[in-house]
Amino acid sequence: MQIYLIRHGQTYFNKYGKMQGWSDTPLTIEGEKAAETAGKRLANEKFERVFSSDLRRTVETAKIILKYSKYNANTLIEPMKEFRETFFGEFEGNYDTEVYSRLAKKLNIAENELFERLSFVDISNELQKMEPSKDMESHIVCEKRIFAGLDIVTSKIENHNSSRVLIVTHGNVIRNIVNKITPNINVKKEINNSGITIIEYAEKKYKLTQFNDMEVNNDN
């Protein structure tokens, strides 16, 4: 089974460089255009089921994508809370640069070295430790939630050999999935708005074949 993972189109918090987890600002015009581009790219793909997170920005992106589909224009979009973005607690709505600057200072690391020296998992966990309310999701809690969602999706599909499903979700959701199944991939890079990642599921195992619009060589 092929699982297509697509990040939602650009939102206003994305445009302003603000942290956006369970906060949910609308798509910008550019975000809508990117979703249209993704829809045109996927127009000839036939999906057995279409899922999204339960946040508006992914549902709206999915609706735009399906408008261009030759096979799925009338397919029901199935929102799932398991595919929500990471919850950033009190950091929601703060500027990314300010939060990461504080983190670098706390860890006594130069700002321009933070993402070079720390792994994706370490950054997630250190942010969670620094977040004042302690409401932010830890990496492991977020990862378990997401993979519980994937378990639900795969259980809904009878034929794993030839089926294809679409999940419209969020940047950190895609990072968590890719980091878990292919740890050697650098997931700290920006996930393109409406970028396409593809994983294959067979015999209860996942394999990454395309990440953020780029093919993956699994021989390395």
N, C-alpha and C positions, 0 to 999 in steps of 0.2 A: 504494500500500500504506500502511496506517495502522499505526504502531508505538506501542503504549501503553506508557509507562514509568511504573512505580509504585515509589516508595520503600518499603522494608520497614517493618513496624510498629515502634513504640517498643521499644528494648531497655533493659537495665539501665544500660549505659554512657550511653545517651541520657538516661535519667532522672536520672543522677548528674552530667550535664554533662561527661562525659569523652570524650577523643578516641578514636574507634573506626574504624580502617581495616580491617586484616586481623585484628585482635582480633575476637572473635565471641561476645558475650554473648547469652543467650536473650531472647526477646520477653517483655515484661512483660504483665500481664493487660490493661492499656490497649492495648498493642501488638497483642495478639490481637483485642481488640474493634475496633480501627481496621481491621485486616485483614478482619474480618467485614463491617464497613461497606462497605469497598471491594468485597468479593465480592458484596454485595447490589446495589451500584450497577452492577456489571458482569455481573449474572446473565443478562441477555438478549443480551450480546455474544458472538459466535461467533469464536473465535480459531483460526487455522490451526495455529499452533505456540505453545508457551509456554516461555519461557526465564527463567533467573534467573542470578545470580552463583553461584559455587560455595561461598559462605558460608552457614552454617546459617540465619541470620536471614532471608535472602531466600527460601530454599527453603521454610522454615516459613510465611512470609507467603504464598507462592504456593499452598501446599497449602490454606491456609485460604480463600483467594480462590476456588479452584476448587471447593471443597465446595458453593458456592452457585450454580455455573454450570449453566444448563439444557443447555449443549452440550459443555462441556469438563470435566465432573466426573471423567472417566477419562483425560484427556489426560496424556501423559507430560511431566513438567517436565524441561527440558534445561539443567542447570547449565553455565555457561561462566565460566572464570577471567577472561576479558576484561572481564567486567562487575563485577569486584570493586571495592570502594571504594579510594580512594587509600591507599597504605601510608604511615603517618606515622612509621615508624622508632621511635626512642626516645621520641617523643611519644605513642605508643600508651598509653592508660590515664591520661595526665595530664589534669588539669582544663583544659577549653577556656580558661577565663578567665585561668588562670595563664600558659598558653602565649602567648595573644594580648597579655597584659600585658607579658611579656618582649619580644615582637616590637615592640610600640609603643615601649618604652624603648630598644631597640636602634636603632630608626629615628628616635628623638627626635620622636615623634608622640604627642599626647595619646591616651589609650586610647579615648575616645569619638569620636575623629576617624579612627581607623585604617581602618574600613570605608568611611568617606566619601571618604577621600583616595586609597586604593589600590584598584586594580581587582582582580577575582577572580584573574586571572592573576598579578598582582604579589604578592598576598598568598600565593598558593601557592608562588611561587618564593622569596620572602623566608623563608617558613617552612622550605623545603627547605635554604636556605643556613644557617639558624640551627640546624638539627637536628644534634646532636653526632656521631652515628654515620655520617652521610652516606648512610644507607640509605633515607631517605624518597624517594619518587618525585617527580621534577620534574613540573611541569605538562605539558610536552610529551611526556614518556614516558607519563604517564597518559592523555593525550588520544589518542595513537597507539594504545595498547592498546585503548581503548574503541571507537574507530572501526574498528579491525581486527575487533572483535567484531560491529559493525553490518554490516560487509562480509560476514562469515560468515552472519549472519542473512538478509540480503537475497539471498545466493546460494542459500540453501536453499528460497526461495519461488519457485515457477514463475510464478504469476500475480500480477504486481505491481499490477494494476488494481483488484482487488476484495478482496485479502487483508487480513487483520488479524492482527497478532501481539502477544503480551504479553511484556514483559520486566520482571521484578521485580528491582530493583537498589538503588542507594544514592544518597544526596544529592549527593555530589560527581560521581558518574557522570552524573547528570541535569544538573548545572550545566555540566560539561564539554561535553556534547552541545549544550545550548541556547546556551552562550556561543560555540561554534564556528559554529553555523548561523544564529543571530540575535544578533549582538554588541550590539545596542542594548537588549536585555533585561537588567534588573538581576537577576543570578543570585546575588547575595550574601545575599538574604533566606533565611530558613529554608525548607527544602523539607519540606512536610508529611509526617509519617509516614503511609504509605498514600495520599498525594496522587497525583493522576493528571496526567501530562503526555502530550500526543499530538503526534507528528510524522508528516508524510506523506513518503513516498519515491516519486519518479517520475523517470524519465529520469536516474538517477544523481544526483539532487539531493534534499536534505532541506528540508522547510518546517515550521516550528513552528505548530501551530494551537491548542494549549492548554498552558499552563504552570502547574503547581502548582495545578490545579483552576480556573484562570482562562482564559477564552478570550483569544486573541491577535489583535489587529488588525494584519494585515500591510500595511495601506495606509500606515501611518505610517513 
